[in-house]
Amino acid sequence: MQVDRRKFFAAAGGTAAVAALSHEDRAEALEHYMTEQLDQLNFVQGGQASGAGAQPPRGTGNLFRPTAKVLEPMSDNVTLREVFLKRFSPARHVMQSAAHAMKTGQPERTIFACLLHDVTQNLIKADHGYWGAQLFEPYVDERVSWGIRYHQALRFFPDASVGYEYPELYTRIFGADYEPDEYIKAAHEHARKHRHYMEARLITLNDQYAFDENAPEITIDQFEDIIGRQFKQPKEGLGYDGSPVAHMWRTILNPNRPL
């Protein structure tokens, strides 16, 4: 994907607003901008002009931002596939990531982790890796949730052993002095020493190839068998199984609920 630097800065609130962000927040803003551009959602972008009025914080998830998309009602026993179709769609970025992992012969759980790694941005954008790990943890192999958590930090750090380079896009958009926050550095150091390190690294390796506006359309049906094998679907339906994250799923299912 070609990113117009001026358009990105305008969407993020202007040069001064971007300069005031931490390096981690700049990276988050760029990834969110690219994801939204890829999906072509009709969000109201904040901060184009000082008189634009109140705008939602940049960390607000897609489900809580102005959009022309109408939320479809959910069934009585909600599955992950239904959530993808009705709340996460079009989700082109994560499906491109998963398709790339499949094409390059990655393990099935890596393909699955790529499919899930950024969907939590529909709920909240800030620290999406941590939120995503928490959301899926009760239903997946621990290596999947671990990888989702730490992919957020590892994207800033190259690893020549697997051919992962620091994203050129970050340098072009933000400059050569770009540096992540201290907690991101600490997370990277922890992850490098962990037995599951490669689970997160493989997500970043497939993630960076997955912003392609010219890629063939991919549907969730392509991953239906993988979801069936990798996701522990609760018999009560997502949001109503009494898990520690059921409330998060209920929020995704019905973001219009006032109480």
N, C-alpha and C positions, 0 to 999 in steps of 0.2 A: 504494500500500500504506500502510495506517495502522500506524505503529509506536508501540507502547505503551512509553513511556520507561522505566517501572519494570521491565517485563519485559526490555527490552533490557539495562538496567544489571545486572539480576540474572543474565542469561545471560553477561554479560561479566565477572562476578565481583564486582559490587557497586559502589557509588558511589566508594569509595576506590580500587578497582582501576582504574576508568575514569579517575579524576583523575590516577593515576600514569602513565598512558599518554601518549605524545607525541601531538600533534594528528594526525599522519599515521596512527599506530596506531589512534587512535579512529575515524577515517574508515574504515580497513580493517575494523575490528571491526564497525562499523555495516553496511557493505556485505555482509560475510560473513553477518551475522545475517539481513539481509533476504533474501539469496539462499537461505539454508537454510530460512527460513520459507516462501518461495515454493515450494521443492521439497519441503517437508515431509519431510525426511530425518530418520531416527531417531538423531540424534547425541546423545551424552551431553554435556550442557553442563557446563563446568567452573566451579568456584568458587562454587556456591550456598551452601556452608557450609564453615567452616574445617575440619571433620572429614570432608570429602568424599573425602579420599584423593588419590592422585596423579592428575593430569589431563594430557592432552597439551597442549603449548603452543598458544596461540591461532593461531599462524602455521602450524600443521600442516594439510596438505591433507586434503580430505574422504576420500581413499582410505586415509588412515592414522589415521582417527578411528573410535571405536566406532560401529557401525551395524548395523541388522538386515538391510541389503541384502546379498544373496549375489552375489558376483562371478561372472559368467558366463565360461566358457572362451572364449579367442580363437581365431580361425582361424589357419591356417598363413601366410596372406598378408594381414596386417591393413591395412584401409583406414581413412581418417578417419571415414567414415560408421559403420563398426563400432565404432570407439572412442567415438563420440558415443552410440551405442545402449547399449554395454555398460560404459562407464567414466564418461562425462560426464553421462549422463541422470540426472534428467529435464531438466536444463539449460534450464529455462523462461525464466530471465532473458535468456540470450544469444539464444535463439530469438525472444523478444519484441523484443529490441533489433534483430535482423536484420529481423524482420517490419515493425517501425516504419520502419526505413531504406528498406525496399522500398516501403512505402505512401507515403512522402514523396518518392519518386522519386530516391533517392540512386544514385550510380554502383555498378555491381555489386561492385567491389572494396570499397567502403564497407560494403555489405550483408554481404559475406564477412568483413570485419574485425570487424563487430559480432557476427557469429556466433561468432567465435573469442576475443573480447577478454578474457573472464573465465574460460574453461574451465580455465586453468592452476591455478585455485584448488583443483582436485581433486588436484593434485600438491603445491602449496605456496601459502599465502595471502599471505605477506609479499612485498611488491614484485612482485605478480602481473603487472603490466604488463611488467616487464623479463624475468621468466621466460617469459611468453607469447611475447614477441618472439623470444627465443632458441629456444624450442621450434619455432616455425613458420618461422623465417627461411630454412632451406634449401629450403622447399617453396612459397613464396609470392612474389608481387611485393614488392620491397623497400618499397614504400609501405604495404603491409598490415602488415608486421612493424614498421615505423617507427611507424605509427599506434597499434598495440597497445602499444608501449613507452611512448609519451608520453601516452596517454589517462589514465594513472594520475595524472600531474601536472596536466594541464589541467582536470580536473574541479573543481579548487579556484579556478579563475580565470575570471571572466565574460568574454564577448566579445559586445558589443552588435551587431557586424556580422552575426552569425548568430542572434541572439536567445538566446544561452546566458547564463543568470543563475546566480549562485552558489546552490547548492541550499538552498532554504529549510529542508529537513530537517536539514541540518548545523547551522544556526542554532538550530532548535528543540530539537535533541537536545543539542548541545554548548555553545550560547551564542554571543553575538555576538563574543567575543574569540578565536574559533577561528582558528588560524594554522598552516599546514603547515610541515614541517621545511625546513631550509635547502637540502637537496639537491633537494627538490621545487620550491622557488622557482627554483633554478638551472636545473632541467630545463625549467620553464615559460619562462624567459627564452631558453634555447637554442631551444626549439621555436618560439617566436613569430618568430624570425628565420630559421627554416629553410624551405626551399622546399616541404617536405612538411607544413607546419604544419596545413593544413586536413584532411589525412588523419586526424590524431589528434583534431582539434576535432570533426569530424563523428561520430566514435565517441561522444564525450561528449554531443553534442547528442542522439543517439538513445538513449544509455545511460540518461539520467535519466528517460525516459518509460517505462521498461521493467520497473518493479516493479508489476505489476498482477495481483492475485490473482483478478480477475474476467475476465481476458482469455480468449478461446476457446483451446482446446488447440491447440498447434502441434507438428508433427512435423518431424523432420529431412528427411523426404521432400520437403517444400516447397522445400528448398534444394539438392536433389541435383544439378541441372544446374549451379548456380553452383559447387558444390564441384568438379564435374568440370572446369569451365573454369578455376577459380582455384587449385586445389591440384595440385601436381606429385607425384602419387602414385608412390612408389618401387616398382619392379617386384618387389623382394625383400620388400616389406611394411614397414610402419613398425616401427622398432626393429632392423631387420636389414639396413639398406642401407649401413652404414659411415659415415653422416653424423656430424658433430660432436655431434649431439643424439640419436643412436640410443639411448644409454643412458637418456635421459630418457623416451623412448617405452617402452622395455622396463620401466622402473619403473612406468609407468602401466598397461601391459598386465598385469604380474604383481607387484603390490605385496606379495604374500605371500612372494616369494622371499627367503630369509634371507641369501644371499651374492651 
